[in-house]
Amino acid sequence: MKSGVLLLEYYTDSIDEVLLHYKSQKSAYCYLLDINRRLLYHPFEKEIASEMYQEKTVKEAMACKNYKIEEQSGGKWLIERQQIGYTGWNVVLVNSMSSLDFESYNLHYVAWFTLLLVGVILIFLDILLFRSFTDPVYRLLQTMQEFGKGNYDIKAKEEGIGELKNLSAHFNIMADKLQEQMEEIRRNERERQQMEKKLLQSQINPHFLYNTLDSIIWMIRSEEYEGAGKMVSLLAKFFRISLSQGKDMIPLEKELEHASSYLAIQNIRFKDKFEFQIEADPALLKYLCPKLSIQPLLENAIYHGMEGMYEDGEITIRIYDRDGDIGIDVADNGPGMTQETIDHIMHNKVISSKRGSGIGVRNVNERIQLIYGEDYGVTITSELDEGTTATITIPKMEETDDAR
């Protein structure tokens, strides 16, 4: 047998890559021991060779099975050892506990920051989802409140998720139907008011016509032909203006002619028991007024104001500007009325009688308020032994306005 030498070459590049990862890190490094506890690799082998560094963890590393915490050089160190298979070699990892704690703290902070970031994102998404659900509800609620206040033209935005969108759509359908019903109610109310105005206007007392014709017959029999002819002419003019081609609103000029015809007829019938005069602002005569508004007030003045008077009776019609509106006064110098009588005239309907027109002062007031609103109408002021004044207040309305 001859002696020989076996040369074994092993390339440690892959191991060096792993071990060099810990190079120059004083707080964490790795070294390699053979079976006899000699250093095969150490990141600080140059310092060890020059005796500038001494590895003090070899004994402790070989004494532990897996890992051990050892206090050295004023600090705690984690020492881990792992044997490499059958070779008997050992890989030892030395790590400073302070660096591990620092890394642990960093990991802790990173974890908390990550959780906080995730929490903020979740809250943001939750707010977005919540608002996408609640905002349409609040907008629909505001729309309903506006609708409840009388703004029937408002519509809800058909937005939101699922049933919310359907709810807004059905609300709009309901609003449209309700608006149609309201319009129908308003149309019916206008028609009712028109019918009521016509009904009030149609209540002309037939006794006025009967008494006038009776007076004409009596005058003819008494051979007072001139007076009878004048009375017939006035009566024709009176009814021609009363008809007014079916119009409900006529100019004040025509209404004054109608009132003058009525007063002239009554003055002939009552044998000049009273005198009358008209004071009218010419600039106001072009404006419209409800037909047959002045005549019932004149009738009231004749039958109540002239009662018991045998001479010197006076009835005056005045038409003037009243704070931007039109004032129409019918004044008499009769005995006047008590407040109780005024309340009875204004609040109790006058039924057709031999002493009244049937339209009545109260009906004139109701007609005016139906047309113009409650800010307008008839007021009566009176003093005993001084006379009575009935005042009609109406707005200025011309032919070009929306007159009814």
Salt bridges, closest charged atoms under 4 A:
ASP34 OD2 - ARG38 NE 3.30
GLU55 OE1 - HIS42 NE2 2.66
GLU70 OE1 - LYS68 NZ 3.60
ASP135 OD2 - ARG131 NE 3.31
GLU159 OE2 - ARG139 NE 2.38
ASP176 OD1 - LYS155 NZ 3.16
GLU183 OE1 - ARG186 NH2 3.03
GLU183 OE2 - ARG190 NH2 3.54
GLU189 OE2 - ARG192 NH2 2.46
GLU196 OE1 - ARG192 NH1 2.66
ASP248 OD2 - LYS198 NZ 3.65
GLU279 OE1 - ARG318 NE 3.52
GLU307 OE1 - ARG355 NH2 3.32
ASP321 OD2 - LYS396 NZ 2.55
GLU366 OE2 - ARG362 NH1 2.35
